[in-house]
C-alpha cells in the first residue's frame, strides 16, 4: 500500500503493509458533500446567500452611492487559495452587489485581517485574491493589512462586561459598511473560525487578543476541542458585539463552511449573532463524525516547508511544535494512549527570521536545563493551526 505525504515543497511516498488499518481525514469518513465547484455555481450560491442574509438587511439596502466599504479578508492561514476559493468568489459577489447599489470602486478598501500574524506580503495578496482582484485594487492603494501597532489606524472602544480591552481597526470603525468574509472551519480552541472570531482576532490589538489567546482561557480543565460553548468563544462574541455597538452598525458576514480541501459545503451570510449557529450546525456534521470507536497507534503527518502560517513553518522548530500539538488536539479521540507521530520534514535549520524574528531566541531558551522541567497538569498545549494531510494507522 503506497501513500503520499507533503514534504518540503513536494511529496514523499511511504509503502505500508496491505493489512494496515488506515484513517485519512475527510476520506475514511467523507465530509458532507460540497457544492459544485465551478465558478458560476459557487458565485450563484454566494450571491443567493448575500441577498438573503440572516438577521439583517442585505448589502443592497445597507449601501448606496457615497457609502464607504471595507471588505475584511482572512490572511494566508485559512481558507484555501484555489481559483474558486470562498474568498475569491465572495469578494467578487459582494463587490458586484455593492456596485449595483451605487457604491463606487474608489470607496472600497480590501483589508487583510492578519491580527498578530505577519502582515500579508504582496505575493500572498496575489495568491489569496487572484491576479484579477489584486490588479483591480492594489495599484490604486486599496489593499492593506491590519497593523496592531499602527495607532493612527486604531480606535480604543473601551471594555467588554468581562473587562476585556477592545481596540480595533479604524478603517473598519469609520466605514459605512463593514463586510467580513469568513470560513467556518474547526479551530481547536476557539470553536469555529468566522463570525465574531474573525473580527476579535483579525482586526484588533494585542491587548484584545491577550484576553483570549492565553493559557488561563485556552487551557482550562473543561477544554473540549472545537467547542462553541467555551470561555474563549464567549470572549470572541462579546468583543465582536462591542465593536458593533460602538461602531453603530452590524458586521455583514459572508461565511462558508469548508471541507477538508477548503471547498464550500454551505454559505451563510448576515449578522454574526444569528448566522453563526446556523453555520455551526453544518460544520458539526463534518467535525463530529463517529470515528472514535477505533484507536490508532501511529500518525504520519506530512510537514511541508510552506505551511499555513507561512513559508518556513515546516522547518522552523517552534512553528512545527505548534502544528503538531494542534494535531494531537484535533485527533485525540482516535489516538491510542501511547500513539507515535512520524513527521517527514526537511529540517534544515531555516527559521525564516524575517517572518519570525523572535523564534530563534525562543528556541534557544528551550535548550537550557532550566527550561526542561515538567509540571503535572491536565491542560492541553499548543496553538491553533490547520492540518495538512495526515494519516493514522493501527
Legacy VTK file of the C-alpha trace (Angstrom):
# vtk DataFile Version 3.0
C-alpha trace
ASCII
DATASET POLYDATA
POINTS 394 float
0.000 0.000 0.000
1.535 3.297 -1.120
0.638 6.684 0.359
1.973 10.139 -0.456
2.647 12.831 2.130
3.580 16.502 1.877
7.312 17.025 2.292
9.367 20.140 1.632
7.840 21.717 -1.454
6.525 18.445 -2.860
5.573 14.929 -1.783
7.246 11.823 -0.425
5.904 8.272 -0.590
5.617 5.552 2.039
4.989 1.862 1.492
2.824 0.300 4.189
1.703 -3.312 4.678
-1.542 -4.012 2.835
-3.081 -5.068 6.140
-2.618 -1.607 7.689
-5.845 -0.092 9.029
-5.685 3.497 7.778
-7.698 6.597 8.674
-7.396 9.637 6.384
-9.315 12.786 7.487
-12.042 13.694 5.046
-11.703 10.393 3.135
-12.132 7.463 5.522
-15.231 9.214 6.824
-16.232 11.521 3.961
-17.019 15.168 4.611
-20.537 16.388 3.850
-20.902 16.849 0.113
-19.503 20.134 -1.122
-21.260 22.484 -3.521
-20.477 22.187 -7.256
-17.026 23.690 -7.582
-17.325 25.551 -10.871
-17.198 29.341 -10.615
-20.727 30.022 -11.911
-22.370 27.647 -9.433
-20.419 28.974 -6.454
-20.992 32.587 -7.486
-24.752 31.965 -7.757
-24.869 30.243 -4.347
-22.852 33.038 -2.740
-24.989 35.760 -4.290
-28.139 33.969 -3.113
-26.762 33.977 0.417
-25.747 37.646 0.258
-29.195 38.646 -0.990
-30.980 36.683 1.755
-28.899 37.326 4.877
-29.781 36.017 8.321
-30.780 38.620 10.898
-30.071 41.824 8.971
-30.653 43.774 5.781
-28.976 42.722 2.507
-25.979 44.635 1.191
-28.044 46.420 -1.445
-30.033 48.086 1.379
-27.052 48.821 3.613
-25.040 50.591 0.916
-25.699 53.369 -1.589
-23.812 55.865 -3.698
-21.245 57.583 -1.491
-21.018 54.740 1.018
-17.537 53.714 2.109
-16.957 49.972 2.401
-14.226 47.850 3.960
-14.125 44.175 2.993
-12.221 42.250 5.657
-10.431 39.164 4.354
-8.688 36.336 6.278
-4.956 36.096 5.756
-2.991 33.220 4.218
-3.509 30.962 7.276
-7.039 29.830 6.417
-9.427 29.170 3.606
-7.632 27.741 0.588
-6.272 29.583 -2.438
-7.783 27.651 -5.335
-9.369 29.660 -8.203
-12.830 29.052 -6.717
-11.896 29.654 -3.062
-14.568 31.243 -0.895
-12.582 34.458 -0.580
-12.229 34.949 -4.312
-15.875 34.166 -5.065
-17.368 36.043 -2.097
-15.354 39.220 -2.630
-16.425 39.367 -6.256
-20.077 38.689 -5.392
-20.061 41.354 -2.666
-18.431 43.881 -4.980
-20.985 43.276 -7.714
-23.823 43.703 -5.227
-22.293 46.873 -3.788
-21.729 48.355 -7.233
-25.337 47.607 -8.160
-26.381 49.666 -5.120
-24.352 52.630 -6.354
-21.147 52.183 -4.374
-18.132 53.451 -6.316
-14.984 51.390 -6.606
-12.871 54.230 -5.172
-14.780 53.913 -1.901
-13.892 50.244 -1.322
-10.915 49.018 0.721
-9.754 45.399 0.895
-8.252 44.745 4.339
-6.398 41.583 5.360
-7.285 40.626 8.921
-3.948 39.197 9.987
-4.274 40.132 13.675
-0.879 39.371 15.210
0.209 37.208 12.280
2.747 38.751 9.901
1.169 41.314 7.585
0.337 39.927 4.159
3.151 40.112 1.642
2.464 41.261 -1.898
2.851 37.695 -3.140
0.402 36.439 -0.512
-2.081 39.105 -1.569
-1.853 37.869 -5.160
-2.233 34.252 -4.042
-5.267 34.933 -1.861
-7.093 37.324 -4.186
-6.037 36.047 -7.596
-4.431 38.202 -10.264
-7.659 39.921 -11.347
-8.822 41.220 -7.944
-5.271 42.053 -6.930
-4.671 44.157 -10.044
-8.004 45.981 -9.645
-7.250 47.251 -6.140
-3.530 47.057 -5.370
-2.204 49.651 -7.797
-4.724 52.248 -6.577
-3.674 51.723 -2.951
-6.902 49.984 -1.976
-5.411 46.853 -0.395
-3.769 46.846 3.013
-3.184 44.656 6.054
-4.265 45.284 9.617
-1.429 46.522 11.812
-1.987 46.123 15.556
0.732 48.699 16.308
-0.343 51.382 13.841
-2.045 53.640 16.375
-3.100 56.158 13.735
-5.402 53.467 12.367
-6.696 52.003 15.629
-9.639 53.024 17.800
-9.932 52.360 21.540
-13.588 51.459 22.118
-13.374 50.516 25.786
-14.046 47.302 27.651
-16.447 44.371 27.461
-18.511 43.447 30.517
-15.838 40.814 31.209
-13.177 43.516 31.400
-11.513 42.794 28.046
-9.904 45.874 26.499
-11.035 46.211 22.868
-9.021 48.241 20.388
-9.991 47.835 16.737
-9.061 48.821 13.203
-10.030 52.412 12.371
-10.705 51.753 8.692
-13.409 49.278 9.732
-14.712 51.529 12.507
-15.102 54.505 10.157
-16.594 52.677 7.163
-20.299 52.888 6.401
-20.368 49.160 5.658
-18.028 46.530 7.097
-18.047 43.132 5.380
-16.410 40.094 6.995
-15.523 37.265 4.600
-15.076 34.213 6.826
-14.574 30.468 6.960
-16.426 28.116 9.287
-13.627 25.672 9.974
-12.893 23.852 13.215
-10.431 25.608 15.497
-9.076 23.509 18.387
-9.660 26.225 20.983
-11.998 28.813 19.522
-14.816 26.617 18.256
-15.109 27.652 14.621
-13.432 30.390 12.636
-15.555 33.068 11.018
-18.241 35.247 12.581
-17.122 37.188 15.629
-13.898 35.202 15.896
-12.824 36.887 12.675
-13.054 40.438 13.989
-11.967 39.668 17.575
-8.690 38.128 16.423
-8.101 39.668 12.991
-8.677 43.425 13.293
-7.921 44.058 16.959
-4.932 44.936 19.153
-2.600 42.676 21.107
-4.360 43.753 24.313
-7.659 42.473 22.946
-6.112 39.236 21.709
-4.340 38.712 25.047
-7.751 38.440 26.680
-8.449 35.130 24.930
-5.207 33.716 23.474
-3.736 32.943 26.895
-3.349 29.702 28.915
-5.929 30.580 31.579
-8.572 30.806 28.847
-7.326 28.188 26.363
-6.008 25.513 28.731
-8.941 25.155 31.094
-9.785 21.831 32.775
-13.115 21.753 30.891
-11.422 22.159 27.483
-13.212 20.383 24.624
-11.797 20.673 21.079
-13.899 22.727 18.650
-16.434 23.732 21.291
-18.800 26.624 20.600
-19.570 26.997 24.312
-16.087 27.733 25.629
-14.898 30.811 27.511
-12.707 31.636 24.536
-15.665 31.590 22.161
-17.671 33.745 24.564
-14.894 36.324 24.616
-14.795 36.411 20.805
-18.528 37.085 20.689
-18.510 39.765 23.370
-15.619 41.626 21.743
-17.289 41.459 18.340
-20.618 42.671 19.683
-18.896 45.561 21.499
-17.340 46.553 18.179
-20.789 46.594 16.594
-22.245 48.611 19.472
-19.533 51.271 19.324
-19.473 51.405 15.508
-23.248 51.796 15.395
-23.536 49.107 12.741
-23.517 45.345 12.377
-20.816 43.461 10.550
-22.156 41.938 7.337
-20.705 38.427 7.392
-20.395 36.048 4.467
-19.104 32.742 5.833
-18.586 29.395 4.120
-18.482 26.030 5.853
-15.435 24.375 4.301
-14.431 20.732 3.906
-11.000 19.129 4.337
-9.878 20.510 0.961
-11.251 24.013 1.677
-14.232 23.544 -0.651
-17.534 25.245 0.131
-20.119 22.939 1.747
-22.564 25.696 2.658
-22.604 29.513 2.525
-24.361 31.702 5.092
-24.493 35.478 5.287
-25.827 38.029 7.742
-25.498 39.110 11.358
-22.928 37.009 13.175
-25.031 36.637 16.319
-27.762 34.810 14.392
-25.753 33.464 11.450
-23.013 31.673 13.428
-25.263 28.984 14.988
-26.680 28.137 11.563
-23.204 27.608 10.124
-22.139 25.585 13.164
-24.895 23.020 12.636
-23.481 22.062 9.244
-19.879 22.365 10.408
-20.619 19.960 13.272
-21.606 17.290 10.753
-18.091 17.434 9.356
-16.202 17.840 12.631
-18.013 15.468 14.983
-18.085 12.320 12.876
-18.452 8.975 14.645
-14.993 7.542 14.266
-13.889 7.355 17.885
-14.619 3.626 18.167
-11.126 2.782 16.884
-7.846 3.921 18.381
-4.807 4.356 16.140
-1.212 3.768 17.161
0.704 5.788 14.579
0.084 9.170 12.958
2.089 10.062 9.856
1.896 13.814 9.348
3.452 15.325 6.227
5.019 18.677 7.118
5.558 20.911 4.086
8.073 23.741 4.238
5.453 26.299 3.211
2.691 25.635 5.730
-0.373 27.623 6.823
1.424 30.288 8.845
3.846 30.960 6.019
6.935 29.783 4.198
9.427 28.184 6.574
6.826 26.936 9.051
7.683 23.342 8.226
11.369 23.880 9.049
11.051 26.277 11.982
11.069 24.072 15.124
8.789 26.329 17.179
6.188 26.546 14.396
6.454 22.781 13.880
5.598 22.233 17.548
2.527 24.424 17.148
1.371 22.410 14.156
1.964 19.031 15.800
0.359 19.918 19.112
-2.728 21.018 17.185
-2.835 17.590 15.513
-2.842 15.922 18.919
-5.823 18.055 19.915
-7.678 17.544 16.647
-7.283 13.762 16.527
-7.148 12.864 20.211
-10.374 10.866 20.031
-8.759 8.354 17.680
-5.276 8.210 19.186
-4.150 5.388 21.442
-2.646 6.306 24.797
0.894 5.741 23.510
0.447 6.950 19.950
3.597 7.698 17.943
3.900 10.572 15.458
6.088 10.161 12.382
6.718 13.543 10.760
8.607 13.763 7.458
10.074 17.252 7.212
13.107 18.984 5.752
14.721 20.140 8.995
17.499 22.247 7.528
17.660 24.851 10.282
15.842 27.586 8.354
13.897 29.789 10.799
12.830 32.393 8.210
13.949 35.112 10.601
12.452 37.913 8.512
8.978 36.492 9.114
9.510 35.262 12.687
12.412 37.308 14.095
11.658 36.272 17.682
11.516 32.486 17.342
15.229 31.677 17.251
15.618 33.371 20.633
12.661 31.353 21.955
14.167 28.151 20.568
17.484 28.929 22.231
15.706 29.361 25.565
14.430 25.800 25.347
17.985 24.478 25.023
18.817 25.327 28.643
18.335 22.934 31.535
16.170 25.354 33.488
13.535 25.099 30.750
13.482 21.294 30.894
11.038 20.978 33.774
7.786 19.095 33.688
4.790 20.142 35.704
1.802 17.944 36.468
-1.105 19.332 34.527
-4.094 18.068 32.616
-4.124 21.019 30.268
-3.588 20.609 26.529
-0.757 22.538 24.896
-0.127 24.160 21.536
-1.604 26.952 19.462
-4.332 26.569 16.857
-3.395 25.952 13.257
-4.829 23.966 10.383
-3.847 20.428 9.493
-2.359 19.232 6.262
-2.806 15.669 5.016
-2.347 13.253 7.912
-2.862 9.513 8.142
-3.457 7.454 11.239
-2.794 3.721 11.223
-3.410 0.847 13.565
LINES 1 395
394 0 1 2 3 4 5 6 7 8 9 10 11 12 13 14 15 16 17 18 19 20 21 22 23 24 25 26 27 28 29 30 31 32 33 34 35 36 37 38 39 40 41 42 43 44 45 46 47 48 49 50 51 52 53 54 55 56 57 58 59 60 61 62 63 64 65 66 67 68 69 70 71 72 73 74 75 76 77 78 79 80 81 82 83 84 85 86 87 88 89 90 91 92 93 94 95 96 97 98 99 100 101 102 103 104 105 106 107 108 109 110 111 112 113 114 115 116 117 118 119 120 121 122 123 124 125 126 127 128 129 130 131 132 133 134 135 136 137 138 139 140 141 142 143 144 145 146 147 148 149 150 151 152 153 154 155 156 157 158 159 160 161 162 163 164 165 166 167 168 169 170 171 172 173 174 175 176 177 178 179 180 181 182 183 184 185 186 187 188 189 190 191 192 193 194 195 196 197 198 199 200 201 202 203 204 205 206 207 208 209 210 211 212 213 214 215 216 217 218 219 220 221 222 223 224 225 226 227 228 229 230 231 232 233 234 235 236 237 238 239 240 241 242 243 244 245 246 247 248 249 250 251 252 253 254 255 256 257 258 259 260 261 262 263 264 265 266 267 268 269 270 271 272 273 274 275 276 277 278 279 280 281 282 283 284 285 286 287 288 289 290 291 292 293 294 295 296 297 298 299 300 301 302 303 304 305 306 307 308 309 310 311 312 313 314 315 316 317 318 319 320 321 322 323 324 325 326 327 328 329 330 331 332 333 334 335 336 337 338 339 340 341 342 343 344 345 346 347 348 349 350 351 352 353 354 355 356 357 358 359 360 361 362 363 364 365 366 367 368 369 370 371 372 373 374 375 376 377 378 379 380 381 382 383 384 385 386 387 388 389 390 391 392 393
